[in-house]
């Protein structure tokens, strides 16, 4: 065998051995980064617990940790991504939210703080959850292709996508490679040698309840890169000032949702449904119908349903107006931060007022029942009902008199739902109001089918009115405590 053949065979064997090893090394390098997608909201009390740890502390502790952050309270584009991620990864809709992969998430400040370090240390690496439903290594994901307006955190540095772009001389691939080098590099200035970029004044990056300051910043294309150099080696966290002008890149105060649950909406709806003054108004209406036409029992069904339908419609409109009100005022981050706790305080106060009525009942109590001066007016209006059409018209009108004693739980519901888009809010309001009218429908059915007389129902209400206030008070008080201390 000549030397040429020996050389070729030797080269073939070396290649056969080295290629798998290089491939394994490449796979190891590809899978080195630990990537998570993080949804948060400036002003969310639960996010205020998790943001400093997830966005600032952990990326400094774990050099391979990459956090792709989507802030949803100030960015409509990011808010819509929350729904898309839920469809792809079954991630849930609460915030703060960490997405590792399909059915692999952490939701809520306490669960994140309790489990995140353990997950990082056990898994070592984790690919990035992409919206196409596929998991991709961060090194294979082009940063420029990330949807929405992300902020990328790694090793105490941040890369922020901006709406405004300057001239970019690099290609899409070149800029992607540069950004990844900048995020990982211990010497940012060296990576920038020969690169054209715009120096800018560092911008304070808003977290929930505080801001992070950097001392170096530059802009390349529509991305802003910020880091600390020299005397400031770590991120400086400062408290948000209530009246200070926002200096972040985030543009318009939009929203998605705070943490809320069906159970929370259901409990508030039940409280409203057993409200004594709402039942009293219905009983007055049924009494008027029977007194005018005692022989026509079908009028009870038709007029009752018309009345309840009017109440349902008007309360649905009131709910939308309440949600719209909260959407208007939520633009101020300081208000958003304390709004949830303020609603919890309102719930506690309403709970105490109702418990007071259980201990020492007084008709027309402020905050729990219709004031006495309104009752005679409502009775006079209802006494004129003679037909289902009249019942519908009166139902539309008397909801204004019902508001003082039923609006409390509804305001809290509005404060929970205000960050959802209109089409997302509507199903929850419909659900709430269907629960609200169930006792009215039950009373109409009992009277029509003669299981009970109106007088008997009225007497039962009067005899148990203090117990109804107790149930209402306990639910509201417990719910309020849980909201104030961020337990739910």
C-alpha positions as CSV (number, residue, x, y, z in Angstrom):
1,X,0.0,0.0,0.0
2,X,1.5,3.3,-1.1
3,X,1.8,6.4,1.1
4,X,-1.0,8.2,-0.7
5,X,-3.5,5.5,0.1
6,X,-2.3,5.3,3.7
7,X,-2.7,9.1,4.0
8,X,-6.3,9.0,2.6
9,X,-7.3,6.1,4.9
10,X,-5.8,7.9,7.9
11,X,-7.5,11.2,7.1
12,X,-10.8,9.3,6.6
13,X,-10.5,7.6,10.0
14,X,-9.6,10.9,11.8
15,X,-12.6,12.6,10.1
16,X,-14.9,9.7,11.1
17,X,-13.8,10.1,14.7
18,X,-13.7,13.9,15.0
19,X,-17.0,14.8,13.3
20,X,-19.2,13.2,15.9
21,X,-17.1,14.8,18.6
22,X,-17.4,18.2,17.0
23,X,-21.1,17.7,16.5
24,X,-21.4,16.8,20.2
25,X,-19.4,19.8,21.2
26,X,-21.6,22.0,18.9
27,X,-24.7,20.5,20.4
28,X,-23.4,21.2,23.9
29,X,-22.6,24.8,23.0
30,X,-26.0,25.2,21.4
31,X,-27.8,23.9,24.5
32,X,-25.7,25.9,26.9
33,X,-28.1,28.8,27.4
34,X,-31.0,28.6,29.8
35,X,-33.8,30.6,28.2
36,X,-37.1,31.7,29.7
37,X,-39.9,33.9,28.5
38,X,-41.2,36.3,31.2
39,X,-44.5,38.2,31.2
40,X,-44.8,41.0,33.7
41,X,-46.6,44.3,34.1
42,X,-45.5,47.6,35.5
43,X,-47.9,48.3,38.4
44,X,-48.7,44.6,39.2
45,X,-48.2,44.0,42.9
46,X,-47.3,40.3,42.4
47,X,-44.8,41.3,39.7
48,X,-43.2,43.7,42.1
49,X,-42.0,40.7,44.1
50,X,-40.6,38.8,41.1
51,X,-39.2,41.5,38.8
52,X,-36.0,42.4,40.6
53,X,-35.1,38.8,41.1
54,X,-35.9,37.5,37.6
55,X,-34.7,40.5,35.6
56,X,-31.8,41.8,37.6
57,X,-30.4,39.4,40.2
58,X,-30.7,36.0,38.5
59,X,-29.2,37.0,35.1
60,X,-26.2,38.3,37.1
61,X,-25.9,35.1,39.1
62,X,-26.3,32.6,36.2
63,X,-24.1,33.6,33.2
64,X,-26.0,31.4,30.8
65,X,-29.5,32.6,31.8
66,X,-31.3,34.6,29.1
67,X,-34.6,36.2,30.1
68,X,-36.9,37.5,27.2
69,X,-39.2,39.9,29.0
70,X,-42.6,41.1,27.7
71,X,-44.1,43.9,29.7
72,X,-47.9,43.9,29.1
73,X,-49.4,46.8,31.0
74,X,-47.8,49.4,28.9
75,X,-47.7,47.7,25.6
76,X,-50.7,46.4,23.7
77,X,-48.5,44.4,21.3
78,X,-47.0,42.4,24.1
79,X,-50.4,42.0,25.8
80,X,-51.6,40.1,22.7
81,X,-48.6,37.8,22.9
82,X,-49.8,36.6,26.3
83,X,-52.8,35.0,24.7
84,X,-50.8,33.5,21.8
85,X,-48.3,31.9,24.2
86,X,-51.2,30.4,26.2
87,X,-52.6,28.8,23.0
88,X,-49.2,27.4,22.1
89,X,-47.8,26.4,25.4
90,X,-50.9,26.2,27.7
91,X,-49.0,28.7,29.9
92,X,-51.9,30.3,31.6
93,X,-52.9,34.0,31.6
94,X,-51.8,35.3,35.0
95,X,-48.7,37.4,35.6
96,X,-45.9,37.3,36.6
97,X,-45.4,34.3,34.3
98,X,-42.3,32.4,33.5
99,X,-42.5,30.0,30.4
100,X,-40.0,27.2,30.1
101,X,-41.9,25.1,27.6
102,X,-45.1,23.2,27.0
103,X,-47.1,22.8,30.2
104,X,-43.9,24.0,32.0
105,X,-44.5,27.3,33.7
106,X,-44.4,29.3,36.9
107,X,-47.2,31.8,37.6
108,X,-47.3,34.2,40.6
109,X,-44.6,36.0,42.6
110,X,-44.3,33.5,45.4
111,X,-44.1,30.3,43.2
112,X,-41.5,32.0,41.0
113,X,-39.3,33.1,43.9
114,X,-39.6,29.7,45.6
115,X,-38.8,27.5,42.6
116,X,-36.8,29.4,39.9
117,X,-33.3,28.8,41.2
118,X,-34.0,25.1,41.8
119,X,-35.3,24.7,38.2
120,X,-32.3,26.5,36.7
121,X,-29.8,24.4,38.7
122,X,-31.5,21.1,38.0
123,X,-32.1,21.6,34.2
124,X,-28.9,23.5,33.5
125,X,-30.0,24.4,30.0
126,X,-33.4,25.3,28.4
127,X,-34.3,26.3,24.8
128,X,-36.4,29.3,24.1
129,X,-40.1,28.9,23.7
130,X,-41.0,30.4,20.4
131,X,-44.5,31.4,19.1
132,X,-44.4,28.8,16.3
133,X,-44.8,26.2,19.1
134,X,-41.2,25.0,18.7
135,X,-38.4,25.2,21.2
136,X,-35.3,26.8,19.8
137,X,-31.8,27.4,21.2
138,X,-31.1,31.1,21.8
139,X,-28.0,30.9,19.7
140,X,-30.2,29.7,16.7
141,X,-32.9,32.3,17.3
142,X,-32.4,35.6,15.5
143,X,-33.1,38.3,18.0
144,X,-34.5,40.5,15.2
145,X,-37.3,37.9,14.6
146,X,-38.6,38.0,18.2
147,X,-42.3,39.3,18.1
148,X,-43.6,42.3,20.0
149,X,-41.4,44.6,22.0
150,X,-39.1,42.4,24.1
151,X,-36.4,43.2,26.5
152,X,-33.6,40.7,26.7
153,X,-31.6,40.4,30.0
154,X,-28.3,38.5,30.4
155,X,-25.4,38.9,32.7
156,X,-26.6,42.2,34.1
157,X,-27.1,43.8,30.7
158,X,-30.2,44.6,28.7
159,X,-31.2,44.8,25.1
160,X,-34.4,46.7,24.4
161,X,-36.4,46.8,21.2
162,X,-37.5,50.4,20.4
163,X,-40.2,51.7,18.1
164,X,-37.8,54.2,16.5
165,X,-34.9,53.0,14.4
166,X,-31.7,54.7,13.4
167,X,-29.5,53.8,10.4
168,X,-28.3,50.2,10.6
169,X,-25.3,49.3,8.4
170,X,-25.2,45.6,9.6
171,X,-27.3,42.8,8.1
172,X,-30.0,41.1,10.1
173,X,-27.7,38.2,10.8
174,X,-24.7,40.4,11.7
175,X,-26.7,42.5,14.1
176,X,-28.1,39.4,15.8
177,X,-24.6,38.0,16.3
178,X,-23.3,41.3,17.6
179,X,-26.2,41.6,20.1
180,X,-25.5,38.2,21.5
181,X,-21.8,38.9,21.9
182,X,-22.6,42.2,23.7
183,X,-24.9,40.4,26.1
184,X,-22.3,37.8,27.0
185,X,-19.1,39.8,26.8
186,X,-17.1,40.9,29.8
187,X,-15.6,43.6,27.6
188,X,-18.3,45.4,25.7
189,X,-16.0,48.1,24.4
190,X,-13.8,45.5,22.7
191,X,-16.8,43.9,20.9
192,X,-17.8,47.4,19.6
193,X,-14.4,47.9,17.8
194,X,-15.1,48.8,14.2
195,X,-18.9,48.9,14.7
196,X,-20.9,52.1,14.0
197,X,-23.4,52.9,16.7
198,X,-25.1,55.9,18.4
199,X,-24.2,56.7,21.9
200,X,-27.3,57.7,23.9
201,X,-28.1,58.7,27.5
202,X,-29.0,55.6,29.5
203,X,-32.7,55.2,30.1
204,X,-34.2,54.0,33.4
205,X,-35.8,50.7,32.8
206,X,-39.2,50.4,34.6
207,X,-39.9,47.3,36.7
208,X,-43.0,46.9,38.8
209,X,-42.6,49.4,41.6
210,X,-39.1,50.4,40.8
211,X,-36.6,51.2,38.1
212,X,-33.1,50.0,37.1
213,X,-30.4,52.4,36.1
214,X,-27.4,51.7,33.8
215,X,-24.5,54.0,33.2
216,X,-23.8,53.1,29.5
217,X,-26.1,52.9,26.5
218,X,-26.0,52.8,22.7
219,X,-28.4,52.4,19.9
220,X,-28.0,50.2,16.8
221,X,-31.0,50.0,14.4
222,X,-34.1,49.7,16.5
223,X,-32.4,48.2,19.5
224,X,-31.0,49.9,22.6
225,X,-28.2,48.1,24.5
226,X,-27.5,49.2,28.1
227,X,-24.8,48.0,30.5
228,X,-22.7,49.1,33.4
229,X,-19.0,49.8,33.2
230,X,-16.4,51.2,35.6
231,X,-17.5,52.3,39.0
232,X,-21.1,50.9,38.7
233,X,-20.7,47.1,38.3
234,X,-24.2,46.1,39.2
235,X,-27.6,47.4,38.3
236,X,-28.8,50.2,40.4
237,X,-32.4,49.7,41.5
238,X,-34.3,52.9,42.5
239,X,-37.9,53.3,43.6
240,X,-40.4,54.7,41.1
241,X,-41.4,58.3,41.9
242,X,-45.1,58.9,41.7
243,X,-45.0,62.2,39.8
244,X,-41.8,61.8,37.9
245,X,-42.0,61.7,34.1
246,X,-41.5,58.2,32.7
247,X,-38.0,57.8,31.0
248,X,-38.4,54.3,29.7
249,X,-38.7,53.3,26.0
250,X,-42.1,51.9,26.6
251,X,-44.6,54.1,24.7
252,X,-48.3,54.0,25.5
253,X,-50.0,52.8,28.7
254,X,-52.0,49.9,27.4
255,X,-52.9,46.7,29.3
256,X,-53.7,43.1,29.4
257,X,-54.6,41.7,32.7
258,X,-53.7,41.4,36.4
259,X,-53.9,38.1,38.2
260,X,-57.6,37.2,38.5
261,X,-59.6,33.9,38.7
262,X,-63.1,32.7,38.0
263,X,-63.4,32.0,41.7
264,X,-62.8,35.6,42.5
265,X,-65.4,36.8,40.0
266,X,-67.8,34.1,41.2
267,X,-67.5,35.1,44.9
268,X,-68.2,38.7,44.2
269,X,-71.1,37.9,42.0
270,X,-72.6,35.7,44.8
271,X,-72.2,38.6,47.2
272,X,-74.1,40.9,44.9
273,X,-76.8,38.3,44.1
274,X,-77.8,37.9,47.7
275,X,-78.0,41.6,48.3
276,X,-81.3,42.3,50.2
277,X,-82.2,45.5,48.4
278,X,-82.0,43.9,45.0
279,X,-84.4,41.2,46.1
280,X,-86.6,43.8,47.8
281,X,-87.1,45.7,44.5
282,X,-88.0,42.5,42.7
283,X,-90.6,41.6,45.3
284,X,-92.1,45.1,45.0
285,X,-92.4,44.6,41.3
286,X,-94.1,41.2,41.6
287,X,-96.5,42.6,44.2
288,X,-97.5,45.4,41.8
289,X,-98.1,43.0,38.9
290,X,-100.3,40.7,41.0
291,X,-102.2,43.6,42.6
292,X,-103.1,45.0,39.2
293,X,-104.0,41.7,37.5
294,X,-104.3,38.9,40.1
295,X,-105.9,36.5,37.6
296,X,-103.2,36.6,34.9
297,X,-100.3,34.6,36.4
298,X,-98.5,34.6,33.0
299,X,-97.9,38.3,33.6
300,X,-95.6,37.2,36.5
301,X,-93.3,35.3,34.1
302,X,-93.4,37.9,31.3
303,X,-93.1,41.0,33.5
304,X,-90.6,39.3,35.8
305,X,-88.4,38.3,32.9
306,X,-88.7,41.7,31.4
307,X,-87.7,43.4,34.6
308,X,-84.7,41.0,35.2
309,X,-83.7,41.4,31.6
310,X,-83.6,45.2,32.0
311,X,-81.5,44.9,35.2
312,X,-79.1,42.5,33.4
313,X,-78.7,44.8,30.5
314,X,-78.2,47.9,32.5
315,X,-75.7,46.2,34.9
316,X,-73.8,45.0,31.9
317,X,-73.5,48.6,30.6
318,X,-72.5,49.8,34.1
319,X,-69.8,47.1,34.2
320,X,-68.4,48.2,30.9
321,X,-68.3,51.8,32.1
322,X,-66.6,50.8,35.3
323,X,-63.9,48.9,33.4
324,X,-63.5,51.8,31.0
325,X,-63.0,54.1,33.9
326,X,-60.2,51.9,35.3
327,X,-58.6,51.7,31.9
328,X,-58.5,55.5,31.7
329,X,-56.8,56.0,35.1
330,X,-54.4,53.0,34.8
331,X,-52.0,55.0,32.7
332,X,-50.3,56.3,35.8
333,X,-47.9,53.5,37.0
334,X,-48.2,54.7,40.7
335,X,-52.0,54.3,40.5
336,X,-51.7,50.9,38.9
337,X,-49.3,49.7,41.5
338,X,-51.7,50.6,44.4
339,X,-55.0,50.1,42.7
340,X,-55.3,46.4,43.4
341,X,-54.5,46.9,47.1
342,X,-57.0,49.9,47.2
343,X,-59.7,47.6,45.9
344,X,-58.8,45.1,48.6
345,X,-59.3,47.8,51.2
346,X,-62.7,48.7,49.7
347,X,-63.7,45.0,50.0
348,X,-62.5,44.9,53.6
349,X,-64.6,48.1,54.5
350,X,-67.7,46.6,52.8
351,X,-67.2,43.4,54.6
352,X,-67.0,45.2,58.0
353,X,-70.1,47.2,57.2
354,X,-72.1,44.1,56.4
355,X,-70.9,42.3,59.5
356,X,-72.0,45.4,61.4
357,X,-75.4,44.9,59.9
358,X,-75.5,41.3,61.2
359,X,-74.6,42.4,64.7
360,X,-76.9,45.4,64.8
361,X,-79.2,45.7,61.8
362,X,-80.4,49.2,60.7
363,X,-82.5,49.5,57.5
364,X,-80.9,51.7,54.9
365,X,-77.4,51.5,56.2
366,X,-74.9,53.4,54.1
367,X,-72.8,51.2,51.8
368,X,-74.9,48.0,52.3
369,X,-78.5,48.9,51.5
370,X,-80.6,51.4,49.6
371,X,-81.0,54.6,51.6
372,X,-84.4,55.1,53.2
373,X,-85.2,58.3,51.3
374,X,-84.9,56.4,48.0
375,X,-87.2,53.5,49.0
376,X,-90.5,55.5,48.9
377,X,-89.6,56.8,45.4
378,X,-88.8,53.3,44.1
379,X,-92.0,52.0,45.5
380,X,-94.0,54.7,43.9
381,X,-92.4,54.1,40.5
382,X,-92.8,50.3,40.7
383,X,-96.5,50.5,41.7
384,X,-97.3,51.9,38.3
385,X,-96.2,48.7,36.5
386,X,-99.1,47.2,34.6
387,X,-97.4,45.2,31.8
388,X,-94.2,43.4,30.8
389,X,-93.2,46.4,28.7
390,X,-93.7,48.6,31.7
391,X,-91.7,46.2,33.8
392,X,-88.8,46.4,31.4
393,X,-88.8,50.3,31.3
394,X,-89.0,50.5,35.1
395,X,-86.2,47.9,35.4
396,X,-84.0,50.1,33.3
397,X,-84.7,53.1,35.5
398,X,-84.6,51.6,39.0
399,X,-81.1,50.1,38.5
400,X,-79.9,53.7,39.3
401,X,-81.5,53.3,42.8
402,X,-80.0,49.9,43.2
403,X,-76.4,51.1,42.5
404,X,-75.7,52.5,46.0
405,X,-76.2,49.1,47.6
406,X,-74.8,46.9,44.8
407,X,-72.0,48.8,43.3
408,X,-69.3,47.8,45.8
409,X,-68.5,44.3,44.5
410,X,-69.0,45.5,41.0
411,X,-66.3,48.1,41.3
412,X,-63.9,45.5,42.6
413,X,-64.7,43.3,39.6
414,X,-64.1,46.3,37.3
415,X,-60.7,46.8,38.9
416,X,-59.8,43.2,38.3
417,X,-60.9,43.1,34.7
418,X,-59.8,46.5,33.5
419,X,-56.6,45.4,31.7
420,X,-58.4,43.0,29.4
421,X,-59.5,44.0,25.9
422,X,-63.2,44.6,25.3
423,X,-63.9,41.1,23.8
424,X,-62.2,39.5,26.7
425,X,-64.0,41.6,29.3
426,X,-67.5,40.9,28.0
427,X,-67.7,37.1,28.8
428,X,-66.7,37.8,32.4
429,X,-69.2,40.6,32.9
430,X,-71.9,38.4,31.4
431,X,-70.9,35.5,33.7
432,X,-71.0,37.9,36.7
433,X,-74.5,39.3,35.9
434,X,-75.9,35.9,35.2
435,X,-75.0,34.9,38.7
436,X,-76.4,38.2,39.9
437,X,-79.9,37.6,38.5
438,X,-80.2,33.9,39.5
439,X,-82.0,34.6,42.9
440,X,-84.4,36.9,41.0
441,X,-85.2,34.2,38.5
442,X,-85.7,31.7,41.4
443,X,-88.2,34.0,43.1
444,X,-90.2,34.5,39.9
445,X,-90.4,30.8,39.4
446,X,-91.5,30.1,43.0
447,X,-94.3,32.7,42.8
448,X,-95.4,31.6,39.3
449,X,-95.6,27.9,40.2
450,X,-97.2,28.8,43.5
451,X,-94.6,27.2,45.6
452,X,-94.4,30.4,47.7
453,X,-96.5,33.5,48.1
454,X,-94.9,36.9,47.7
455,X,-95.6,37.7,51.3
456,X,-93.9,34.5,52.4
457,X,-90.8,35.4,50.4
458,X,-90.8,38.9,51.7
459,X,-91.1,37.7,55.3
460,X,-88.3,35.2,54.8
461,X,-86.1,38.0,53.5
462,X,-86.8,40.2,56.5
463,X,-86.3,37.4,59.0
464,X,-82.9,36.4,57.5
465,X,-81.7,39.8,56.4
466,X,-79.0,39.9,59.1
467,X,-77.7,36.4,58.0
468,X,-77.5,37.6,54.4
469,X,-75.4,40.5,55.5
470,X,-73.2,38.1,57.5
471,X,-72.5,35.9,54.5
472,X,-71.8,39.0,52.4
473,X,-69.6,40.5,55.0
474,X,-67.4,37.4,55.5
475,X,-66.9,36.8,51.8
476,X,-65.9,40.4,51.2
477,X,-63.7,40.7,54.2
478,X,-61.7,37.5,53.4
479,X,-61.4,38.5,49.8
480,X,-60.2,41.9,50.7
481,X,-57.5,40.6,53.1
482,X,-56.3,38.2,50.4
483,X,-56.1,41.1,47.9
484,X,-54.3,43.5,50.2
485,X,-51.6,41.0,51.2
486,X,-51.3,39.6,47.6
487,X,-52.4,36.2,48.5
488,X,-54.6,35.9,45.4
